[in-house]
Amino acid sequence: MSPGESDFDPEVPEQREIGREMVDQSTGLGSVAAHLYRGEIERVTTWRERLDETTNWAVTVMAAILIYAFSSDGTSHAILLVGMLVMAVFLGIEARRYQSYDVWRSRARLLQENLFANALDPSAGVERPRWRAELSENYRTPALKTPYREALGRRLRRVYLPLLAIMLISWVFRIVAYYPDRTLRQAASLPGIPGSVVLGCVVLCYGGAIALALRPREWQTNGEVHETAYGEWKRS
């Protein structure tokens, strides 16, 4: 290890506030950082598009299932239950993709908070004193930053809980409107499966989804905009 490397301390103001240096003078590090940031933003955009593709497919499949379920009186309401399972599969896929997306998004956010924000206003300092060491460690040993359960909760709250609610309302309407002479338990039955079992499974699954999406927690994802207070920068 060279003497210059052994003297590096990421918490020293001269080392962590390189945004100030980028503005004050032209440096090779500033050019490298600009290219690095552009690459990270490109990765963020690519994974954001993959998330959107999964959501688009989920909405398309849901629409097709709803059309088929109400196309004729002879169609079994089981198709709507299958649709709920399909939505759950898409949710699992999208949660995995969200974990990968958050790796690149968190890197870009770290650069925004500590490099570019510092370059624009050096007097405010940096958000994370060890940001350079943290970013270096992440490049050396990349790792997921969002637990799978949290990724599921986020995608449920933002996308899939409304989709699952539509499927549930459609299913209840289908068995109530198409079988007016039966009780809810009788109408929900399937060949070989009592209606009480079907209803119990649906209630259990939806209860778990709601609990996962809405339960209070401290989010591990860094830099997401989920505060209720509105900023004052843009005025109408």
Backbone bond lengths (Angstrom), bond angles and torsions (degrees), N, CA, C in turn:
res aa  C-N    CA-C-N  psi(-1)  N-CA   C-N-CA  omega(-1)  CA-C   N-CA-C  phi
1 M - - - 1.459 - - 1.533 108.95 -
2 S 1.312 118.62 130.36 1.456 122.98 -178.96 1.513 110.67 -75.39
3 P 1.372 118.36 159.64 1.462 121.27 179.55 1.512 112.82 -58.31
4 G 1.339 117.22 -36.04 1.469 119.83 -179.92 1.514 111.90 -63.60
5 E 1.343 116.87 -37.19 1.454 120.48 -179.21 1.510 111.55 -71.73
6 S 1.334 117.32 -36.21 1.455 119.89 -178.04 1.523 111.62 -71.47
7 D 1.339 117.53 -22.63 1.457 121.31 -179.02 1.523 112.37 -87.24
8 F 1.325 119.27 -3.88 1.462 120.99 -176.39 1.525 110.86 -72.68
9 D 1.303 115.16 126.30 1.465 122.20 176.45 1.520 107.69 -129.79
10 P 1.364 118.43 107.68 1.468 120.00 -174.53 1.514 114.02 -65.17
11 E 1.353 117.72 -13.94 1.457 120.01 -178.00 1.528 112.66 -92.46
12 V 1.329 117.44 -8.50 1.462 120.25 176.47 1.525 108.99 -69.28
13 P 1.332 119.04 133.91 1.473 120.87 -176.94 1.526 113.45 -51.54
14 E 1.337 118.17 -38.62 1.460 120.15 -178.90 1.522 112.24 -65.86
15 Q 1.329 116.06 -26.60 1.455 120.08 -178.47 1.525 111.97 -88.73
16 R 1.318 117.71 -41.34 1.450 119.88 -174.84 1.517 112.71 -81.20
17 E 1.328 117.80 -28.79 1.460 120.94 -176.87 1.527 110.25 -97.41
18 I 1.324 115.93 57.60 1.462 119.71 179.65 1.511 111.74 -75.10
19 G 1.340 116.71 -13.11 1.460 119.12 174.79 1.518 110.84 -61.63
20 R 1.326 117.02 -37.77 1.462 121.46 177.38 1.530 109.78 -62.61
21 E 1.328 116.53 -42.12 1.461 121.02 -179.46 1.519 111.15 -65.23
22 M 1.335 116.40 -36.68 1.459 120.02 -179.61 1.520 111.52 -63.49
23 V 1.331 116.87 -33.73 1.459 120.86 -179.17 1.523 111.06 -81.27
24 D 1.338 116.49 -41.16 1.455 120.56 -174.94 1.517 112.69 -69.29
25 Q 1.321 117.25 -33.37 1.454 119.41 -177.16 1.522 109.60 -152.01
26 S 1.326 113.82 155.17 1.457 119.54 179.67 1.528 109.39 -75.72
27 T 1.317 117.09 124.69 1.461 120.98 -178.64 1.526 110.25 -132.65
28 G 1.328 113.75 152.42 1.453 118.34 175.97 1.514 112.01 -65.77
29 L 1.328 116.89 -31.62 1.458 120.96 178.85 1.526 111.08 -63.33
30 G 1.330 116.47 -36.62 1.460 119.38 177.94 1.509 111.96 -63.24
31 S 1.333 117.59 -40.62 1.463 121.06 178.20 1.527 111.22 -65.93
32 V 1.334 115.70 -42.10 1.468 119.93 178.29 1.522 110.08 -62.94
33 A 1.338 117.00 -43.38 1.461 121.07 -179.48 1.522 111.35 -62.94
34 A 1.322 117.27 -37.86 1.459 120.29 179.29 1.524 110.96 -63.96
35 H 1.337 116.91 -44.95 1.467 120.26 178.01 1.529 110.93 -65.85
36 L 1.321 115.92 -39.19 1.468 120.16 178.53 1.527 110.41 -61.60
37 Y 1.309 116.13 -45.43 1.467 120.06 -178.82 1.526 110.93 -64.73
38 R 1.321 117.01 -40.98 1.458 120.06 178.45 1.528 110.91 -61.26
39 G 1.334 116.40 -40.40 1.459 119.42 177.53 1.519 112.45 -64.89
40 E 1.333 116.39 -40.37 1.468 119.54 179.51 1.530 110.93 -66.39
41 I 1.313 117.60 -40.03 1.461 121.08 178.29 1.523 110.63 -63.92
42 E 1.332 117.03 -37.18 1.468 119.95 177.62 1.528 110.70 -63.86
43 R 1.326 116.83 -40.07 1.465 120.08 177.20 1.525 111.06 -66.82
44 V 1.337 116.66 -41.25 1.464 120.29 176.92 1.522 110.44 -58.34
45 T 1.338 116.34 -45.16 1.465 120.51 -179.60 1.521 111.35 -62.92
46 T 1.348 116.69 -42.12 1.468 120.81 -179.75 1.523 111.31 -61.58
47 W 1.329 117.18 -45.94 1.463 119.69 -179.24 1.519 111.93 -73.34
48 R 1.328 117.30 -28.99 1.467 119.74 175.02 1.527 110.05 -65.32
49 E 1.321 116.59 -38.41 1.461 120.63 177.17 1.524 110.93 -66.04
50 R 1.329 117.54 -36.34 1.461 120.29 177.95 1.531 110.78 -65.78
51 L 1.323 116.71 -39.04 1.465 119.68 174.88 1.518 110.82 -61.25
52 D 1.322 116.32 -45.36 1.465 120.33 -178.97 1.521 111.51 -64.27
53 E 1.342 116.77 -36.32 1.466 120.12 178.48 1.526 110.71 -62.87
54 T 1.323 116.85 -42.31 1.465 120.15 178.53 1.521 110.80 -62.31
55 T 1.334 116.48 -44.04 1.463 120.22 178.38 1.522 111.19 -63.08
56 N 1.319 116.86 -42.10 1.475 119.98 179.71 1.522 111.54 -62.28
57 W 1.337 116.00 -41.15 1.467 119.17 177.89 1.516 110.86 -65.45
58 A 1.322 117.29 -39.31 1.466 120.65 179.31 1.529 110.72 -62.45
59 V 1.325 116.83 -43.94 1.474 120.45 179.26 1.521 110.66 -65.89
60 T 1.333 117.17 -40.79 1.469 120.95 -179.83 1.523 111.30 -63.90
61 V 1.338 116.16 -46.32 1.471 120.18 179.79 1.523 110.30 -64.31
62 M 1.336 117.04 -40.67 1.455 120.45 179.33 1.521 110.81 -61.81
63 A 1.325 117.12 -43.56 1.460 120.87 179.37 1.530 111.07 -62.54
64 A 1.341 116.61 -41.16 1.468 120.02 179.12 1.524 111.15 -64.78
65 I 1.321 117.07 -40.68 1.469 120.54 179.54 1.522 110.73 -66.28
66 L 1.310 117.87 -41.00 1.466 120.62 179.19 1.526 111.28 -64.52
67 I 1.309 116.33 -41.81 1.471 119.75 178.64 1.524 110.62 -62.25
68 Y 1.331 115.70 -44.28 1.467 118.96 -179.24 1.524 111.35 -67.90
69 A 1.339 117.08 -38.60 1.470 120.71 -177.20 1.515 112.47 -63.72
70 F 1.323 117.19 -32.16 1.462 120.61 -177.80 1.525 112.28 -106.21
71 S 1.323 116.24 14.73 1.466 119.15 -177.68 1.521 112.91 -75.58
72 S 1.346 118.00 -27.52 1.457 120.84 -179.67 1.521 109.88 -154.76
73 D 1.318 115.56 160.45 1.468 120.31 -179.63 1.523 111.83 -69.09
74 G 1.328 117.51 -24.95 1.455 120.16 -176.03 1.517 114.52 -82.19
75 T 1.315 117.33 -5.82 1.461 119.65 -179.89 1.525 110.92 -72.96
76 S 1.309 116.67 131.35 1.456 120.47 -178.82 1.531 110.76 -73.44
77 H 1.327 114.54 145.00 1.460 118.50 177.48 1.519 112.01 -70.61
78 A 1.332 116.60 -6.59 1.459 120.25 178.50 1.524 111.62 -63.17
79 I 1.341 116.92 -25.25 1.458 119.90 179.57 1.524 110.64 -62.55
80 L 1.328 116.74 -31.99 1.464 119.99 177.96 1.524 111.51 -72.95
81 L 1.324 116.79 -33.84 1.461 120.21 174.51 1.527 110.16 -66.07
82 V 1.318 115.82 -39.36 1.461 119.44 175.23 1.528 110.16 -62.44
83 G 1.336 115.54 -39.04 1.461 119.40 177.56 1.522 112.55 -60.66
84 M 1.329 116.81 -37.26 1.461 119.81 176.78 1.527 110.82 -63.70
85 L 1.326 116.30 -40.95 1.468 119.82 177.64 1.526 111.27 -64.93
86 V 1.328 116.18 -38.55 1.465 119.54 178.11 1.522 110.49 -63.61
87 M 1.334 117.17 -41.06 1.467 120.54 176.92 1.525 110.80 -60.86
88 A 1.338 116.62 -38.03 1.459 120.57 178.54 1.532 111.12 -65.47
89 V 1.338 116.30 -37.71 1.463 120.07 177.27 1.521 110.66 -64.47
90 F 1.340 116.82 -45.87 1.463 120.08 177.58 1.530 110.77 -61.34
91 L 1.324 116.87 -37.95 1.463 120.72 178.21 1.529 110.52 -60.84
92 G 1.339 116.96 -45.16 1.455 119.98 178.96 1.521 112.57 -61.99
93 I 1.338 116.15 -41.53 1.472 119.97 178.46 1.521 110.43 -64.34
94 E 1.321 116.21 -44.18 1.465 119.71 -177.10 1.523 111.44 -68.43
95 A 1.326 117.91 -33.81 1.465 119.92 177.01 1.521 110.69 -63.71
96 R 1.335 117.35 -40.86 1.460 120.50 176.64 1.528 110.63 -62.83
97 R 1.311 116.46 -42.63 1.458 119.69 179.21 1.523 111.35 -66.86
98 Y 1.319 116.32 -34.00 1.463 119.54 178.22 1.529 110.61 -65.06
99 Q 1.318 117.28 -37.32 1.466 119.87 177.27 1.527 110.98 -60.22
100 S 1.339 116.65 -43.14 1.461 119.79 178.76 1.521 110.98 -69.33
101 Y 1.322 116.54 -41.16 1.461 120.78 178.34 1.521 111.15 -58.93
102 D 1.332 117.23 -38.93 1.459 120.80 -176.94 1.518 112.32 -68.68
103 V 1.334 118.36 -24.53 1.463 120.43 176.78 1.523 109.92 -61.01
104 W 1.343 115.98 -49.79 1.464 120.20 -177.98 1.530 110.86 -74.05
105 R 1.327 116.86 -37.98 1.467 119.83 -179.62 1.521 111.55 -64.11
106 S 1.333 117.02 -39.87 1.460 119.99 -179.09 1.530 111.22 -67.38
107 R 1.347 117.18 -34.11 1.462 119.39 176.19 1.527 110.54 -65.43
108 A 1.323 116.24 -46.81 1.462 119.71 179.07 1.519 111.09 -61.23
109 R 1.335 116.04 -39.49 1.458 119.75 -179.95 1.538 111.32 -67.06
110 L 1.333 116.78 -35.68 1.462 120.61 178.10 1.526 110.30 -63.70
111 L 1.325 116.75 -41.21 1.463 120.53 177.33 1.525 111.20 -66.64
112 Q 1.312 117.37 -39.99 1.457 120.71 179.66 1.524 111.40 -63.17
113 E 1.335 115.72 -45.69 1.468 120.74 -175.97 1.518 113.06 -68.18
114 N 1.330 116.62 -40.09 1.455 119.78 -168.38 1.523 114.94 -109.55
115 L 1.315 118.07 -18.69 1.459 120.95 179.95 1.522 111.41 -104.92
116 F 1.314 116.43 -61.55 1.462 119.62 -174.74 1.530 112.16 -74.53
117 A 1.324 117.52 -36.37 1.460 119.07 175.82 1.527 110.27 -64.64
118 N 1.336 116.62 -37.09 1.457 120.85 177.68 1.525 111.56 -69.21
119 A 1.336 116.25 -33.56 1.459 119.95 177.76 1.528 111.38 -68.62
120 L 1.324 116.80 -37.08 1.460 120.81 -179.99 1.523 112.13 -74.46
121 D 1.327 117.46 -36.78 1.461 121.50 -178.90 1.523 109.26 -142.76
122 P 1.344 117.39 82.69 1.470 120.05 -177.68 1.523 113.66 -61.74
123 S 1.329 118.02 -24.28 1.462 120.03 -177.18 1.526 112.51 -66.36
124 A 1.332 118.21 -21.06 1.462 121.39 -178.25 1.522 112.82 -84.00
125 G 1.331 118.25 -7.58 1.456 120.58 -179.95 1.523 111.93 73.40
126 V 1.323 116.29 -155.65 1.461 121.76 -179.25 1.525 109.19 -121.86
127 E 1.331 115.36 158.30 1.460 120.95 -178.08 1.530 112.40 -75.88
128 R 1.339 115.97 -38.46 1.467 120.69 -176.15 1.524 108.29 -126.26
129 P 1.337 118.05 112.17 1.468 121.08 -176.24 1.534 113.39 -57.29
130 R 1.335 117.47 -33.16 1.468 120.75 -177.01 1.527 111.87 -102.10
131 W 1.307 116.93 29.87 1.466 118.60 -172.04 1.518 112.72 -64.01
132 R 1.328 117.84 -34.81 1.466 119.58 -179.20 1.528 110.58 -68.39
133 A 1.330 116.33 -41.81 1.462 119.50 178.02 1.525 110.89 -66.30
134 E 1.337 117.12 -38.99 1.465 120.82 179.53 1.528 111.07 -65.55
135 L 1.333 116.45 -41.88 1.462 119.92 179.28 1.521 110.58 -67.69
136 S 1.326 116.81 -40.23 1.461 120.57 177.72 1.525 111.16 -61.93
137 E 1.323 116.13 -43.85 1.468 119.91 178.81 1.522 111.14 -63.10
138 N 1.334 116.52 -37.39 1.457 119.90 179.94 1.521 111.69 -68.29
139 Y 1.327 117.20 -34.62 1.464 119.82 176.19 1.528 111.01 -71.16
140 R 1.311 116.58 -33.34 1.473 119.05 179.97 1.531 111.25 -74.48
141 T 1.314 116.46 -42.82 1.466 121.44 -179.65 1.526 109.48 -132.30
142 P 1.334 118.36 80.82 1.470 120.90 -179.80 1.526 110.99 -60.26
143 A 1.321 115.56 142.47 1.463 121.02 -179.94 1.519 109.69 -150.89
144 L 1.334 115.33 151.52 1.456 120.36 175.30 1.528 109.59 -66.63
145 K 1.319 116.35 143.50 1.464 121.59 -177.70 1.516 112.84 -111.00
146 T 1.326 117.48 -14.51 1.456 121.53 -178.16 1.521 109.53 -113.43
147 P 1.326 119.44 121.09 1.468 121.24 175.91 1.531 110.81 -59.60
148 Y 1.326 115.03 150.96 1.466 119.12 -177.61 1.521 111.48 -61.28
149 R 1.333 117.55 -37.29 1.461 120.20 179.83 1.525 111.12 -64.33
150 E 1.331 116.44 -38.84 1.462 119.37 178.20 1.524 110.62 -68.38
151 A 1.332 116.92 -38.77 1.464 119.84 177.45 1.533 110.69 -62.12
152 L 1.334 116.81 -40.91 1.461 120.43 176.03 1.532 110.70 -60.81
153 G 1.327 116.27 -45.91 1.455 120.03 -179.70 1.517 112.63 -61.68
154 R 1.315 116.98 -40.72 1.466 120.21 -179.51 1.526 111.49 -66.12
155 R 1.312 117.00 -44.90 1.468 119.05 -178.17 1.527 110.76 -71.26
156 L 1.332 117.06 -30.57 1.462 119.73 174.33 1.523 110.63 -63.82
157 R 1.314 117.08 -48.50 1.456 120.79 -176.74 1.521 111.83 -64.42
158 R 1.303 116.84 -37.87 1.459 120.16 -171.77 1.521 113.56 -90.56
159 V 1.340 116.99 -27.91 1.471 118.63 -173.84 1.521 112.74 -133.26
160 Y 1.325 117.82 -56.32 1.459 120.51 -161.70 1.518 114.93 -84.61
161 L 1.315 118.73 -22.27 1.460 118.76 176.42 1.529 111.40 -63.66
162 P 1.332 119.77 -44.67 1.473 119.43 174.06 1.529 113.34 -62.12
163 L 1.337 117.24 -38.61 1.465 119.50 178.66 1.525 111.16 -65.14
164 L 1.323 116.36 -43.99 1.462 119.94 177.80 1.520 111.47 -65.35
165 A 1.336 117.21 -34.04 1.465 120.49 177.08 1.524 110.72 -64.59
166 I 1.328 116.84 -39.70 1.471 120.39 177.37 1.526 110.36 -62.72
167 M 1.340 116.48 -42.61 1.454 120.11 178.99 1.527 111.00 -63.91
168 L 1.330 117.45 -40.25 1.460 120.84 -179.70 1.528 111.03 -66.36
169 I 1.327 116.93 -45.93 1.468 120.45 179.37 1.527 110.52 -61.97
170 S 1.312 116.67 -40.72 1.468 120.89 179.31 1.518 110.71 -64.79
171 W 1.334 116.72 -40.45 1.465 120.01 -179.66 1.526 110.92 -66.12
172 V 1.334 117.32 -46.16 1.465 120.56 179.12 1.531 110.33 -61.89
173 F 1.319 116.59 -43.11 1.469 119.57 178.57 1.529 110.62 -63.02
174 R 1.325 115.82 -38.87 1.481 119.87 -177.97 1.518 111.26 -63.51
175 I 1.325 118.28 -44.84 1.469 119.19 -176.02 1.523 111.68 -79.65
176 V 1.336 117.64 -24.83 1.465 119.86 179.17 1.524 110.88 -82.01
177 A 1.323 117.19 -44.99 1.460 120.66 -175.64 1.524 112.62 -75.59
178 Y 1.326 117.33 -33.19 1.460 120.00 -175.24 1.530 112.29 -89.08
179 Y 1.320 117.30 -14.82 1.469 120.46 177.68 1.528 109.50 -129.76
180 P 1.316 117.82 65.33 1.469 120.29 -176.08 1.528 113.64 -66.52
181 D 1.340 117.44 -21.09 1.460 120.38 -177.90 1.526 112.96 -89.48
182 R 1.332 117.95 4.55 1.456 121.60 -178.88 1.530 109.84 -117.23
183 T 1.326 115.35 158.07 1.455 120.03 172.58 1.532 108.96 -76.05
184 L 1.300 116.33 166.35 1.457 120.26 -179.54 1.521 111.23 -60.64
185 R 1.330 115.87 -38.58 1.463 119.51 179.22 1.524 111.33 -66.59
186 Q 1.304 117.24 -41.08 1.462 120.59 179.05 1.529 111.30 -67.30
187 A 1.321 115.96 -42.27 1.463 119.85 -177.46 1.531 111.89 -68.28
188 A 1.325 117.55 -27.92 1.465 121.04 -177.51 1.515 113.04 -82.16
189 S 1.317 117.57 -8.67 1.464 120.10 -176.55 1.528 111.36 -68.01
190 L 1.332 114.86 154.23 1.461 123.20 175.81 1.519 108.04 -125.12
191 P 1.313 117.87 162.88 1.464 119.34 179.25 1.530 111.57 -55.87
192 G 1.325 115.75 115.32 1.455 121.12 179.30 1.512 114.75 84.16
193 I 1.321 118.09 -2.42 1.466 121.46 -178.82 1.525 108.59 -127.14
194 P 1.326 118.96 118.33 1.468 120.44 179.57 1.528 111.69 -63.39
195 G 1.325 115.11 152.21 1.450 119.99 -179.45 1.512 113.27 -62.44
196 S 1.337 116.64 -32.74 1.463 119.77 179.44 1.523 111.53 -63.81
197 V 1.338 116.74 -36.50 1.468 120.57 177.91 1.526 110.38 -67.66
198 V 1.330 116.08 -43.07 1.470 120.00 179.26 1.520 110.20 -62.15
199 L 1.322 116.99 -47.35 1.466 120.65 179.73 1.523 111.17 -62.36
200 G 1.338 116.33 -41.33 1.456 119.59 179.80 1.521 112.31 -62.60
201 C 1.324 116.47 -42.07 1.470 120.28 179.12 1.526 111.33 -64.44
202 V 1.337 116.67 -42.75 1.461 120.61 179.96 1.526 110.67 -63.48
203 V 1.339 116.53 -46.24 1.465 120.32 179.86 1.526 110.81 -62.89
204 L 1.315 117.16 -41.55 1.458 121.35 -179.20 1.529 111.16 -64.51
205 C 1.320 116.63 -45.55 1.467 120.55 -178.53 1.524 111.32 -65.81
206 Y 1.323 116.66 -44.05 1.462 119.32 -179.08 1.518 111.19 -70.42
207 G 1.329 117.17 -35.48 1.455 119.40 175.72 1.515 111.98 -62.27
208 G 1.329 116.25 -41.51 1.457 119.97 177.39 1.515 112.51 -64.96
209 A 1.344 116.53 -39.79 1.468 120.16 179.46 1.522 111.24 -64.78
210 I 1.332 116.46 -42.76 1.463 120.44 179.60 1.526 110.80 -65.63
211 A 1.331 117.00 -42.17 1.462 120.51 178.73 1.523 111.08 -63.22
212 L 1.325 116.80 -40.39 1.458 120.71 -179.61 1.521 111.41 -67.04
213 A 1.325 116.34 -37.12 1.459 120.28 -176.01 1.525 112.98 -79.00
214 L 1.318 117.58 -35.64 1.460 120.47 -168.89 1.519 114.62 -108.36
215 R 1.318 119.48 -8.55 1.457 119.12 -176.15 1.522 110.26 -65.47
216 P 1.344 118.49 141.63 1.469 121.27 179.43 1.527 110.32 -63.93
217 R 1.323 115.19 141.91 1.461 119.99 178.39 1.527 108.96 -162.19
218 E 1.321 114.26 166.48 1.461 119.73 172.86 1.519 107.33 -101.35
219 W 1.326 115.36 113.15 1.451 120.23 -174.81 1.521 110.86 -67.02
220 Q 1.344 115.97 138.25 1.458 121.66 176.60 1.527 111.76 -85.34
221 T 1.315 116.83 -24.18 1.452 120.58 -178.46 1.517 110.33 -64.91
222 N 1.331 116.78 130.96 1.457 121.62 -175.18 1.520 110.85 -97.71
223 G 1.338 115.56 134.51 1.450 119.65 170.37 1.508 115.97 87.85
224 E 1.328 118.78 3.09 1.453 120.09 178.81 1.528 110.13 -73.31
225 V 1.326 115.94 148.14 1.462 121.06 177.77 1.519 107.94 -89.98
226 H 1.343 117.00 97.53 1.454 119.40 177.24 1.520 110.89 -136.92
227 E 1.329 117.54 28.51 1.446 121.19 174.64 1.519 109.69 -93.25
228 T 1.309 116.62 149.80 1.462 120.38 -177.86 1.525 112.54 -85.25
229 A 1.340 117.53 -18.22 1.461 119.90 -179.75 1.526 109.70 -74.40
230 Y 1.318 116.58 140.37 1.453 121.91 -179.43 1.522 109.65 -99.05
231 G 1.319 116.03 142.11 1.461 120.46 178.91 1.517 111.34 -76.73
232 E 1.332 114.89 168.28 1.457 120.34 -176.54 1.517 112.78 -112.40
233 W 1.338 116.99 11.11 1.453 119.12 -175.50 1.529 111.47 -68.32
234 K 1.317 117.15 -48.44 1.458 120.94 -177.56 1.510 109.54 -97.50
235 R 1.310 116.67 123.09 1.457 121.50 -179.99 1.524 109.27 -114.90
236 S 1.329 115.56 141.76 1.458 119.41 179.56 1.521 109.96 -85.51
